[in-house]
């Protein structure tokens, strides 16, 4: 039974300006951090606003990055939860239900809690709507709701994932204990800038005076921007070494240039990896050995950032025993992040929200490492503001069959007929266009030979539809 007032609460939120659900995005978001700060003040979050206090009343981790920020946020939350801390995690977007954005110790908030949170902010929002200038946006409201939820539920720690960019993101009004930047790549250029340096400057906007920042950024132009910004803010910077040590190498003899912490990675069984972490700049002097349930070297790099961030939180009173690192990461899986499913006829399906060149490259590496002996069928659909052509240029040669589609329920999709012209000419004969996402997935399943692989990627929105379809297949097979 739906909670009383739940649909009305959703309507109240979704009627706001929502850049996740509009078909065209302005070249620069008309976000106003002053408006977000004002909203926060009026609903009782003033102590958390950075302009009022540089030290958060609840230890807070703020994470940005072109890719990896959501996984890293979940990893930090998992480690802290396993250490016994009541940990609030705010991420976006959600796959199926809004409640997924607001989690405490992995558990989403309830529909009743959504209603209560909207009731708490409704009067203030309506008052701000009557004032000059645009009213609060959807993302501003959900960010404020997250902070209210975590505060009212007496969380010991808060993890905030940046929505987009960093400098002008709604999450950036709050004080932080540690910040992190996972990666810098070309994405959202129409909003963040056309070069790596410009995008890095936007993401480095989360760095605050005297607040330590952890970075796994690899591109030199981005590293330079982050180093400069950290120096300007007098923020201690802890950088992951440029490349991981090869499997089997002694981490103490890795000899890789730069970096305040090092990692060594090797595969674990048929999925996941083993990670050896070594801090080498105080206070990051610990050694950690953990097994990751999540697949990919990029997830190992994310885990290294999460470990470094969590170690730095000790200075905010959140001491974490070594066992919490291992237990927190060993079973953590993030939905739609190279998520593996087993279908009948020994078909392995992977659902991935990869939607930019870097994340597609990570997906392709996983295909190469884990599915090299299987014929691969790819179902791809993406958004209008994404660089579809380079993603298709990378994916198409790896696919025995390629099916182009579009997701439903959101007008941001790119038409599959338009994407067909972006597929390299030599690969078009193996390409089909099926506009309906579920029909495209079903066709992909038919094309996947016994013992083959089915990869569905390109968008969070497509991943959400595909994941529900696969879960339905598994439920039907179990009955």
C-alpha positions, 0 to 999 in steps of 0.5 A: 500500500502506497504511503498517504501523501507519497504521490503528492510529495513526488509531484511536488519534487518533480514539478521543479526544474529538473536537469536530469529529465529535460531534453536540452541542457543549458550551456551553463547551469543557472545554479545559485549556491546562494539560493541553496545556502538560503534554503538550507538555512531556512530549513534548519541546516545552517550549522552545516553550511560552509559559509557559517562554519568551516567544520561540519557538525557531522563528519562529511565526505564530499566526492566528485569525479567524471566516473567512479564517484558513486562507487567510491562514495558507496565504498566509504559508506560500506567501510564506515558502516562495517566499523559500526558508524551510522552512515548516511549516503546521498547519491544520484541519479536513482535507478527505480525509486527516489528513495534510493538516493537517501541511504543509511547503512545501505538501507534506502529511506521509506516512502513515509520518510519521503513524505515527512521530508517534503512536508518539512521543506514545503512551506519554505520552498513555497515561500521562496517561490514567491520571492524574486528569481527562480525557485529551488530546483529538484536537485537542490531539494533532494540534496536538502532532504538528504541532509535533513534525513541524515541529521534527524536520524542521528548519523555519525557520518555523511557521504555526499556524491556530487551531482554534476561538476562540483564548484556550482553543485548544490552539495558544495554549500556544505562543510566537509571533513575530507574531499575526494576527486576520483577522475577527470574525463570528457563528459558534460562538456556543454556544462563544464568546459571543453578541455580536461583543464576546464573540467578539472577546475569545475570539479576542483571547486569542491576543495575547501580551505584546510580540508584534506583532499584525496585524488586518483586523477591520472591525466597530467593536465587535471593533476596540475589544476588540482595541485594548484587549487589545493595549494591555493586553499592550503588543503593537504593533497593526497595523490594516488600513484600514477599507475598500479604495481603489476600483479605479484610485484612488491608494493614497497618496490613498485617504483612508480612516480609520484603519489602519496599512496600506492596500490597493487592489483590482481584478479580474484577468481572469475570476478573481482580483484585483490588489492594491496594498498600502501600509504606512504605520506603521513597520516596515510602510512597504513597497509591494507589488503582487501578483496573487492567484489566489484570487477575492474582495475578502476574499481580497485582505484576507487577502493584505494581512494575510499581507504585513504579517505576513511583513514583521514577521517580518523582526524575527525574522530572516526577511527576504523578498525582494519577488519572494517576495510576488508568486510566493507569491500568484500561484499559490496556491489553497486547496481549497474556498475559492470553488474554481472548476471547469469542467464540460461544457456550459460549467457553472462549479462552485464548491465553498466551505466557507462555513459562516457569514453572513460567508463566505456573504456573500463567496460571494454577492459572488463570484457577483454579480461573476463569475457574474452572467450565469448561472443559479445552482443551489445545493446546500447542507448545513450543521452543526447548530451553524451558523446555517442560517436567515440563510445560506439567507435570503441564498442562496435568492433568488440561486438558480434552483434550491436543493437541500438535503442533508446530508453523510455520515461525521459526525453533526453534519449538520443534517437537510435537511427541517428546513432546508426550513422555514428557506427563505423561503416565496417560494423554497420552490417552487424548493427540493428535498430530497435527503438523500444528498450525492452524489445532491444534487450530481448533481441540482444538475448536472442542474438547472444549465442549459448555461452555468449555475453550480453552487454547493455550500456550507455545510460543510467536510464537504459540500465534501470530498464534493462536491470528490471528486465533481467531480474524478471527473467531470473524470477520467471526461471526460478518459478 
